[in-house]
Amino acid sequence: MALPKPPEVLPLGTTSELGENVSVVNKEKREQLKNEAIAEMERREARGEDDRWSEMQKITPQILNKKFHGFRVEMLFSSYEEDGATCLNWYHGIVKRVVNAEKEQVRIEWDESCLGEGDEKITIQQLKANKWNPKKPREGAWRQYLTN
């Protein structure tokens, strides 16, 4: 009596065609979801509702002492546009030294890419603890500069 041949079985651990298709579809859906999330984040930032860098900050500011030298800081300044509207801009630089810890004053060397015409390269700024990474940005706010 002739027995039928056993079915062809793939080796253990081989992904089936169905599994491969599911993985491709899931990858496409994940990519689409990621792109939609990034677009929504950008819309919220444009409306001033959210700030991705704000969410990455420590809860409390670093203490102003000798170890603060070299701290990469980002500070919010206001300026006026040609039409008279107020505009807030983040400037970033490196703390060169603590001038007066009690008055929360530091000397900052600003990055050239942030400076406008007539802006000073090195300034003394007051980094008030109550202006550390506020939920609603206002002039004088400051935080750690996290990007390159």
C-alpha positions as CSV (number, residue, x, y, z in Angstrom):
1,M,0.0,0.0,0.0
2,A,1.3,3.4,-1.0
3,L,1.1,6.1,1.6
4,P,0.8,9.8,0.6
5,K,3.9,11.9,0.9
6,P,4.1,14.1,4.0
7,P,3.4,17.7,3.4
8,E,6.3,20.1,2.8
9,V,6.9,21.8,6.0
10,L,9.1,24.9,6.4
11,P,11.9,24.7,8.9
12,L,11.0,25.9,12.4
13,G,11.4,29.7,12.7
14,T,10.6,30.4,9.1
15,T,8.2,33.3,8.6
16,S,5.2,32.4,6.4
17,E,4.1,34.5,3.5
18,L,1.1,35.6,5.5
19,G,3.3,36.7,8.4
20,E,5.6,38.7,6.0
21,N,2.6,40.5,4.6
22,V,1.3,41.4,8.0
23,S,4.7,42.7,9.0
24,V,4.9,44.9,5.9
25,V,1.4,46.3,6.5
26,N,2.1,47.0,10.2
27,K,5.4,48.7,9.3
28,E,3.5,51.0,6.8
29,K,0.8,51.7,9.4
30,R,3.4,52.5,12.1
31,E,5.2,54.9,9.7
32,Q,1.9,56.6,8.8
33,L,1.0,57.0,12.5
34,K,4.5,58.3,13.2
35,N,4.2,60.9,10.4
36,E,0.8,62.0,11.6
37,A,2.1,62.4,15.2
38,I,5.0,64.5,14.1
39,A,2.7,66.7,12.0
40,E,0.3,67.2,15.0
41,M,3.3,68.1,17.2
42,E,4.4,70.7,14.7
43,R,0.9,72.1,14.4
44,R,0.7,72.4,18.2
45,E,4.1,74.1,18.4
46,A,3.1,76.6,15.7
47,R,0.0,77.5,17.7
48,G,2.1,77.8,20.9
49,E,0.4,75.0,22.7
50,D,3.3,72.7,23.1
51,D,7.1,72.5,22.9
52,R,9.0,69.3,22.4
53,W,12.2,70.6,24.1
54,S,10.2,71.8,27.1
55,E,9.0,68.2,27.8
56,M,12.6,66.9,27.8
57,Q,13.9,69.3,30.5
58,K,14.7,68.4,34.1
59,I,12.0,69.4,36.6
60,T,14.2,71.8,38.5
61,P,17.0,74.1,37.3
62,Q,20.6,73.3,37.9
63,I,22.2,75.2,40.9
64,L,24.3,78.2,39.9
65,N,27.7,77.3,41.1
66,K,31.2,76.7,39.7
67,K,30.0,73.5,38.0
68,F,27.5,75.6,36.0
69,H,30.5,76.7,33.8
70,G,30.0,75.2,30.3
71,F,26.2,74.7,30.7
72,R,24.5,74.9,27.4
73,V,21.6,77.4,27.9
74,E,18.7,78.5,25.8
75,M,17.0,81.8,26.7
76,L,13.8,83.4,25.4
77,F,14.0,87.0,24.2
78,S,11.3,89.2,22.7
79,S,11.8,91.4,19.7
80,Y,9.5,93.5,17.4
81,E,8.8,92.7,13.8
82,E,8.4,95.3,11.1
83,D,4.7,95.4,11.5
84,G,5.1,96.0,15.3
85,A,4.1,92.5,16.4
86,T,6.0,91.0,19.3
87,C,8.0,87.9,18.4
88,L,9.6,85.5,20.9
89,N,12.9,83.8,19.9
90,W,15.0,81.2,21.7
91,Y,18.8,82.1,21.7
92,H,21.3,79.5,22.8
93,G,24.8,79.8,24.1
94,I,27.3,78.5,26.7
95,V,27.7,79.8,30.3
96,K,31.2,81.0,30.6
97,R,31.0,81.8,34.3
98,V,28.7,82.5,37.2
99,V,29.0,86.3,37.8
100,N,26.9,86.4,41.0
101,A,25.2,83.3,42.3
102,E,23.0,85.2,44.8
103,K,21.6,87.5,42.0
104,E,21.5,84.5,39.6
105,Q,23.7,86.2,37.1
106,V,25.9,84.4,34.6
107,R,28.1,85.4,31.6
108,I,26.9,83.7,28.4
109,E,28.6,83.5,25.1
110,W,25.9,83.3,22.5
111,D,26.0,81.1,19.4
112,E,26.7,83.1,16.2
113,S,23.8,81.4,14.4
114,C,21.3,83.1,16.8
115,L,22.6,86.6,16.8
116,G,21.1,89.3,14.8
117,E,22.6,92.6,13.6
118,G,23.9,94.6,16.6
119,D,23.5,91.7,19.1
120,E,26.4,91.3,21.6
121,K,28.3,88.0,21.5
122,I,28.8,87.9,25.2
123,T,26.3,89.2,27.8
124,I,25.5,88.9,31.5
125,Q,22.0,87.5,32.0
126,Q,19.9,86.8,35.1
127,L,18.7,83.2,35.1
128,K,15.9,83.4,37.7
129,A,14.8,80.0,39.1
130,N,11.1,80.9,38.7
131,K,11.7,81.4,34.9
132,W,13.1,77.9,34.4
133,N,11.3,76.1,31.6
134,P,7.8,77.6,32.2
135,K,4.7,75.9,30.7
136,K,3.8,79.2,29.0
137,P,6.9,80.8,27.4
138,R,7.6,84.4,28.4
139,E,10.6,86.7,28.0
140,G,13.5,85.7,30.2
141,A,12.5,82.0,30.3
142,W,15.5,79.7,30.2
143,R,16.3,76.0,29.9
144,Q,19.0,73.6,28.9
145,Y,19.9,73.7,25.2
146,L,19.4,70.0,24.1
147,T,20.1,70.1,20.4
148,N,23.3,70.5,18.5
